[in-house]
Amino acid sequence: MPTLTELHPLTIHGRVRSLTFPDRLFLAPMEGITDAVFRDVVIPLGGIGGACTEFVRISANPVPEKVIRRYFGVARCDVPVGVQLMAADAQNLTVTIASAERCGAPWIDLNFGCPAPVVFNKCAGSAMLAKPDAMALIVRTAVAAATVPVSVKMRAGITDAGRLAEVLCAVAEAGAAMITLHARLRIHGYHQPAHWPWIAEAVAVLRRCGHHVPVIGNGAVDVASDVGRMFGETGCDGVMIGRAALADPWIFACARGAPAPTPAQAVGFVFAYAAAIRAVRSDSVCHNKLKQLTRWYRAGGLFVDREAERTALLRGDQLDDMLTWYQTAAGG
Ligand SMILES: Cc1cc2nc3c(=O)[nH]c(=O)nc-3n(C[C@H](O)[C@H](O)[C@H](O)COP(=O)(O)O)c2cc1C
């Protein structure tokens, strides 16, 4: 059962404004997956206390407000959705943050975890973990520019976690209001098992250096029962879930004691997601997004003993065939 601390709302503080997350479970940002449409169908299923946009990359120029608005969607007041920014330096950060706040961002998250070569080779994302001073400058600039809280999402290191404590203290000192630690190294990509003791280390290090910055643990929370285990084993203040939210969007609610979804509910989600995508995008985008979901989906046990059917759906070229399959899977 969740402990009392786990069930308390979590408040973080910015230079001017504070923000309270109603729950301590977070939907991880995932580029190409957790866009505004996905967030808007998953968040109402319950249990999610906060989410943020996929990363918005700042490069030669500030990011225009209309681009941020596209990532952000419509501001929600029940569950705060922040804007995640990724930058290799502090240039253009101040103007971009002003635009994000005009869009209604209740907090800004800074990405120091992306392992993709296209990002890493431009010295952004996880490449910054080799440069704690430069990271701290980005955080300090963001904190000075933002009225809302500024958080950091980072990995434990590039090839090893030898500088984890140094990096954590640098970003905490620079004013980070919350730190999400993805307990993998850059070289692990997304494939290795996560190393949760790094999350426990982050909690201990931040306490030792006198910064009471909430730590959100992330990595390899695969089923609802992993949530309580991560809280218990690491002492973290919150838990962020990525791919398992695609496999079972009810994982957050189930971690809070809700029953697992029935097959009919699982199929209902697919149709709700399809309708939401089709309202704003083409059928071909919808089909690709449903394939992405189908690759991971395990809600309602729809694919138990039906892996061959999953493979056939992934190979299919007709959206209607896929929707018909789901309709039948629910027995309708
Ligand atoms: C396809 C994909 C896209 C991702 N995009 C982002 C992103 O835009 N920003 C970010 O901070 N992390 C991103 N991540 C990392 C996730 O937020 C999360 O840290 C990672 O998946 C580990 O959590 P998990 O083991 O629960 O999936 C992405 C991960 C995946 C698989």
The ligand as a Gaussian input file, in Angstrom:
#p B3LYP/6-31G(d) Opt

LIG

0 1
 C       10.707000       7.150000     -27.607000
 C       11.220000       7.910000     -26.403000
 C       11.270000       9.292000     -26.454000
 C       11.743000      10.021000     -25.335000
 N       11.722000      11.391000     -25.386000
 C       12.097000      12.097000     -24.279000
 C       11.965000      13.522000     -24.221000
 O       11.485000      14.182000     -25.167000
 N       12.397000      14.152000     -23.100000
 C       12.911000      13.473000     -22.029000
 O       13.286000      14.073000     -21.029000
 N       13.014000      12.127000     -22.040000
 C       12.601000      11.433000     -23.119000
 N       12.636000      10.074000     -23.093000
 C       13.052000       9.381000     -21.853000
 C       11.847000       9.099000     -20.947000
 O       11.287000      10.305000     -20.465000
 C       12.273000       8.239000     -19.734000
 O       13.274000       8.932000     -19.034000
 C       12.814000       6.878000     -20.173000
 O       11.950000       6.271000     -21.124000
 C       12.985000       5.961000     -18.962000
 O       11.753000       5.695000     -18.356000
 P       11.016000       4.266000     -18.566000
 O       12.038000       3.199000     -18.260000
 O        9.865000       4.319000     -17.593000
 O       10.556000       4.208000     -20.004000
 C       12.181000       9.331000     -24.174000
 C       12.121000       7.934000     -24.146000
 C       11.635000       7.224000     -25.227000
 C       11.580000       5.718000     -25.153000

